[in-house]
Amino acid sequence: GRVIFLARSTAVVGCVLCLQEGEPYVLMVERGDKVDNSGKWCMPCGYLDWDETLEEAVKREVWEETGLDLDELIQQGKAVYSRIKQPYHVGSSPKSNRQNVSHHFAIVLEGPLPALKGSDALASGEATAVEWVRLSSIPTKENLESSGMKGYFAFDHNEDIHRFVSIWREANAESLA
């Protein structure tokens, strides 16, 4: 009664933060009916294609799911911190029937918040919404249950967001309160 895949899938996750007047916002996607974890929120994520690098995959997933072109934002000088070339976290879930190996990348932009244009995921039904969400409204693992948001996030992405924020704070000795 159990399905086991013989190969591990390589997934990428893109944590995109934008500082607007010192307030950090996180780029979030509400998953649509055509994908698993429908109705839950996550960061842009997906699978590595056969013909691309991890960096190319995360940039493509952010583009497909949100319409944001990370290369364009970097060229415009909006990136103030980047972990797009090297993941800040690599994880796997041996209890999953897919046992994905996920590579988590991040970028921090300077505001104003980039406009979220139409995306392939919205057009296809893979996503139902794309929004900039205040970091302060995303619960940590410790306060997830008391926040009333248990079951709200796919793939523990709320936890992953706070993992990156800790790395960002440490690297920059800045407060993102």
C-alpha positions in Angstrom: 0.0 0.0 0.0 3.0 2.3 -0.2 4.5 4.0 -3.2 8.3 4.3 -3.2 10.2 6.3 -5.8 13.6 4.9 -6.7 15.2 8.3 -7.3 15.2 11.3 -5.0 13.8 14.5 -6.4 15.8 17.7 -6.1 13.6 20.7 -5.1 14.5 24.3 -4.8 12.9 26.9 -2.4 13.2 30.7 -2.9 13.0 32.8 0.2 12.5 36.4 -1.1 12.4 39.2 1.5 11.9 42.9 0.8 12.6 45.6 3.2 10.2 48.5 2.9 10.9 51.3 5.3 12.7 48.9 7.5 9.8 46.4 7.7 10.6 43.0 6.2 8.0 41.3 3.9 8.2 37.8 2.6 7.0 36.7 -0.9 4.4 34.0 -0.4 2.3 31.8 -2.7 -1.1 30.2 -1.9 -1.1 26.8 -3.6 -3.9 26.0 -6.0 -6.1 23.0 -6.6 -3.8 21.5 -9.2 -0.9 20.8 -6.8 -0.6 19.1 -3.4 -1.1 21.1 -0.2 -3.8 23.1 -1.9 -4.9 26.2 -0.1 -1.7 26.3 2.0 0.9 29.1 1.8 4.5 28.6 1.0 7.5 30.3 -0.6 8.1 29.9 -4.3 9.4 26.3 -4.8 9.5 23.5 -7.2 11.7 20.9 -8.9 15.0 21.1 -10.6 14.7 20.5 -14.4 17.3 18.1 -16.1 19.0 20.9 -18.0 19.5 23.6 -15.3 21.6 24.5 -12.3 20.1 25.0 -8.8 20.5 28.8 -9.2 18.7 28.7 -12.5 15.9 26.5 -11.0 15.2 28.8 -8.1 15.1 31.9 -10.4 12.8 30.1 -12.7 10.5 28.9 -9.9 10.3 32.5 -8.5 9.5 33.8 -12.0 6.9 31.1 -12.8 5.1 31.4 -9.5 5.3 35.2 -8.9 6.3 37.0 -12.1 9.4 38.4 -10.3 12.6 38.4 -12.4 15.4 38.1 -9.8 18.1 38.8 -12.3 16.4 42.1 -13.2 16.1 43.1 -9.6 19.7 42.2 -8.9 20.8 44.3 -12.0 18.8 47.2 -10.7 20.7 47.1 -7.5 17.7 46.2 -5.4 19.4 43.2 -3.8 21.1 44.0 -0.4 21.9 40.4 0.5 21.9 37.2 -1.6 22.2 33.5 -1.1 21.1 32.7 -4.6 24.3 31.0 -5.7 24.7 28.9 -2.6 21.9 27.4 -0.5 21.5 28.5 3.1 19.9 25.2 4.0 19.7 21.7 2.4 17.2 19.3 3.8 15.7 15.9 3.1 12.7 14.0 4.5 13.3 10.3 4.6 9.8 9.7 5.9 8.3 11.1 2.8 7.3 8.7 0.0 9.2 11.1 -2.4 12.2 11.9 -0.1 12.9 15.2 -1.8 16.2 16.8 -1.2 15.5 20.5 -0.9 17.9 23.4 -1.5 16.8 26.6 0.1 18.0 29.9 -1.4 17.3 33.5 -0.4 17.6 37.1 -1.4 16.8 40.3 0.4 15.7 43.3 -1.6 15.4 47.0 -0.7 11.9 48.4 -1.1 9.5 49.6 -2.3 7.9 46.2 -2.7 8.2 45.0 -6.3 4.9 44.7 -8.1 3.6 41.2 -8.5 2.5 40.8 -12.1 0.6 37.8 -13.4 2.4 34.5 -13.2 2.3 31.2 -15.0 1.2 29.5 -11.7 -1.8 31.8 -11.3 -2.8 31.3 -14.9 -2.6 27.5 -14.7 -4.3 27.1 -11.3 -1.1 25.9 -9.5 -1.4 29.0 -7.3 -4.5 31.0 -6.3 -2.6 34.0 -4.8 0.8 35.7 -4.6 1.4 38.3 -1.9 4.0 40.2 0.1 3.4 39.2 3.7 4.8 41.0 6.7 7.4 38.9 8.4 5.8 39.8 11.8 2.6 37.9 10.8 4.4 34.6 10.0 4.6 32.5 13.2 7.7 30.7 14.3 7.6 26.9 15.0 7.4 27.7 18.7 4.3 29.8 18.4 2.6 28.2 15.4 -0.1 26.4 17.4 -0.9 29.3 19.7 -1.1 31.6 16.6 -4.1 29.6 15.3 -2.3 29.1 12.0 -1.4 25.4 12.4 -2.1 23.8 9.0 -1.8 27.2 7.2 1.7 26.6 5.7 2.9 24.0 3.3 6.2 22.2 3.9 7.0 24.0 7.2 7.9 27.1 5.2 7.0 29.4 8.1 9.8 27.7 10.0 12.2 28.0 7.0 11.5 31.7 6.7 12.6 32.3 10.3 15.6 30.0 9.8 16.8 32.3 7.0 16.0 35.5 9.0 18.3 34.2 11.8 21.1 33.7 9.2 20.5 37.1 7.7 20.5 38.8 11.1 23.7 37.1 12.1 25.4 37.9 8.8 24.4 41.6 8.9 24.2 42.2 12.7 21.0 44.1 11.9 17.6 43.8 13.6 14.7 42.9 11.4 12.2 43.4 14.2 
